């Protein structure tokens, strides 16, 4: 089993009150030191996060693919409602061709209601968003794979005599993110990869059992679906230091956990000393996870990067 690591980038944008160039300056300083340790770069798909400066994900991913050709790129994950499905298929095909096959299509049903309203996108009930996701996946797969003109009439989205040339080569893997039963039912039918974010061992185990049942329901072998994990890593010389870093780091993501405890813990992140984090990751790896997409808290602070690439990742591998 090949074990891969991706780097989750913080909410894509310059720090509040800081220079616009700061986000890119930080990447220029850090990413060359991660080549050979991390395989990919990941950005969440949001238009706003309270009033934090936030870059649009697709534009940022396209830039990153060109600026840092040593890495694959992917969104964690695209909200299907935000882009017309046929246009999205064309955008992905273009990026896949121009990047030399380094794009991964992460996609989900969408959830962040405030930005739907703020940017004038309809926010239908979750069942409708799931139906829209199915239509989107059908359109992506057909436009990427079927020769000539493509026509598809879904429940919500349609294409008529649509061309997608050149075809993406290779066809991007589709990663569906989410832990709801309906999402996993869709993943069992359509996904190449499945992702669960911000989950500890107990939650991932529980959701994996649901995914296995959904795969059995559609006659799919679970082993054909790549299992991935996305979340935060908070390491310290002591457990108390790691917990405190997790508490401070949580503040920039608290909107994602409206009913959470106000802190990153082992229930929703990788938190602790090097041995503790290695143990957590080994336990998750034993479930079949072979791709960790990690946002490392305080990555720019002295010693954190070295600890991750020299002590944590080699021991997990």
N, C-alpha and C positions, 0 to 999 in steps of 0.2 A: 504494500500500500504506500503510495507516494503521499507524503505529508507536506502541505503547502501552508504558507503564511501570507496574509495580506495586511497592509497597513490601512486602517480606517483613519481618514483625515478628519480633524475637528470640523464643525460647521464651517463650510467653505466661505471664508471671507476674512477681511482684515479685522484685528481686534478693535473693539469699540473705543473710539477716541484715538486710535493709533493710525499710523500712515497706511495708505492703501497698499503700499508695496510690502507690508510686513508679512502677510500670508505667504507670498511667493518667496520672499527673502528667507523665511524659516524653512521652506521646502528645499531651496537651493542649498542651504547649510546641512540639512539632515539627510535627504534622500540619497545622495551619492554614497553615504556611509552605510546604507541599507541594502545596496545591490548585492545579490547573492544570499541575502538573509530573508528578504521579503520578495514575493513574486508579483504582487499586485498592489494597486492603489484604489481606495474606495471612498465614495462621497455619498452622503445621504441626499435625498431629493426634496428640498424644501425651498420655498420662496421667502419665508420669514420665520424667525424664531425669537418671539418677543421683538425687541428692537435691536437685536444683534445684527451686525452687517453680515449678509448672506449672499454668496454668489449662486447663480443659477447652475444646477448640477451638470446639465448636458454640455453647456459651453465650457465649464471648468474641466470636465472630463476630456473633451476634445483637445483643449490646450495641454492638459497633462500628458495625453497620449503622444503629442508631438514633442513636448519639451523633455520628457523623460522616457525615451524609447526602451529603457531597460525593464520597464514594468508593464504588466497587463493593467487594464483599467475597467472599472465597473461601478454602477450605481447601487446603493444599498438603501432601499431599492426604489426604482421609479414608481411614482404613482400613475397608474394607467390612465387616469382621467385627464392628466395635464397635457397630453399630446395626442393628436389624432393618430389612431393606430397605423394607418397606412403610411403617414408621414414618418412615424417612429420607425417603421420597418425600413424605410428608405434611409433615414438618418443612421440607423445601426449598420445597414449594408455599406454605406459610404465610409463610416468610421472604421469598420472592419477591414475594408479594402485599403484605406489610406494608412492604417496603423500596422498593416502586415499581420492581421489576425489576432490582435491583442485585446479585443473587446469581449466582455461578458455581460449578457443582458439580465440584470437583476430587476425584477418587476413584482409589484403587488397591487392590491385592490385600492390602496390609498386610504388615509385615515384622519389626517390632521385638519379638522373641520374649519378652524379659524382661517387658514390660508385659502381654502376653497372659497369662502365668503369674501375674503379680502381681495382676491384676484378674480372674482366674478365667475368662478366655476360652479356648476350645479353640484350639490352634495346630496345625491339620492341615498336611500336606505342601503345598508350594507349588502342586502341580498341583490339589489340592482347592481351595485359596484362589483359584486362577484360575477354576475352575468356579463357585465362589460369586460371584465378581465378575461373571461373565456373567449369572447369575441376577439379581443385584442390578440390573444395567443394564437387563435386560428388564423388571423390575418398575418401575423408575423411569420408563422411557419409556412403558410402557403406562398406568400410573396418571396420568401427566401429560398424556397425549394421547388416550386412548380414552374415549369418552363412557360414562356410566352405570357399571354394575358391571363389575369386571375380575376375571377368573379366570386364573391362570397357575400351572402346575405345572412347576417347574424341577427340576434334579437335586438341589438342596439347599434351595431356598427356594420358598415357595408363597404365593399369595393366592387367596382364594375369595370371590366376590361383594364385592369391596372397592371402596369409593367413595373418590375423592380430590377433594373439592370444598371450596373453589373450586380450579379448575385454575390452575397458575402461568401468569402472563401478563406477559412472554413466557416460554416454556419455557426454563429455565436451560440455557446451553451446558454440555455435559459435557466436562470435561477429564480425560483419563486420563494418569497420570504413571507413568513407568517405562521402563527401557531394555532389559528382557529380551525375547527374541523372542516368547514367548507373550503378554506384555503388549502388545506392538506389534501382534500379530495381533488382539487384542481391540480395540485402539484403531482399527485399520483398519476394523473392523466397526461400532463403536458410538460413537466419540468425535467431537465437534465440534472439540476442541482436543487436542493432544498436548504433554506437557511432559517434558523431560529435565532433571534437576537436577545441579548440581555437575559440569559437563562442560566441558572445554576444546574448542577447535576440532576437534582430531583425533577425540576421542571422539564429539562431536556429529555430525560428518560420517559416521563409521562407522555409528552407530546410525540416522542418517537414511537411509542406503542400505538398511538392513534394513527400516525402516518403508516405504520406497518399494516394496520387493519384496513386503511383506505387503499393501499397497494393491493392487498389480497382481494379487496372488493372488485377492483378493475382488472385483476389477473396479472399484476406486475410484480416482478421480483424486486424487493426493496434494495437489494445489492446493486441494482442498475441505476439507483438514484444517489448522487453524491451528497453526503451529509456535511453541512458547513455550520459554523458558529460565528456570530458577530457580537462584539461587545467591548467593554473597557477593561484595561489592565492597570491595576494600581499596585506598584511594588514599593516596598520600603525595607530598610535595614532591620526594622522591627515590625511586628504586626500592627502595633499602634500607629506607627508612622504611615503605613499603607492605608489603614482605615481612615486616618485624618486626610490623607491625599484623596481618598475616595469621597469623603464628605465634601471637600472643597470642589472636586471635579464634578460632582453631581449637580452643583448649582447651575451649571451651564446647560444641563440636560433635563432639569426637573420637570419641564413641561411634558416630557415623554413618559413620566411616571406620576400622573396626577394623584394616584393613591399609594405611592411608594413611601419609603421610610426616610426620604431625604438624604440618602447616602448610598454609595455603591458598596455592596457587600458580596459575599460569596453566593448569595441568592440571585444576584443579577449581574455579576462581574467576576473577574479574576482578581482577587485581593489577598495580599499577604507578603511574606518574605519569599525569597527565591524558592526554597524547598516547598513552601505551601502552594505557590502558584504552579510549580511543576507538577505537584500531586494533583491539583485540580484539573490541569490540562490532560494529564495522563488518564484520569478517570473519564473525562469527556472523550478522549481518543479511543478508549476501550469500547465506547458505544458505537464506534464506526465513523466518527468525525475525522475527516482527513484534510480539512481546510479551515483554518482559524483566521478570521478577519478581525484585527485587533486595533482599537484606538488606545494608544499608550498615553496615560495621563502624565503630564509634565515631561514629555519626551525631550524637550529642549533643555531641561535642567541638568546640571553636571552629574554624570554617572548613570543616568537612567537608560540612555540608549545603549551604553556599553553593557549594563546589566542584562538588558533584554537579549541582545544579539550574541553575547559571549557566555551568558550563564543560563538563561531560561530556554531559548529556542534550541540550542544543541542538546540539552538534557531531555526536552520533550521529543525531539527527533530520535 
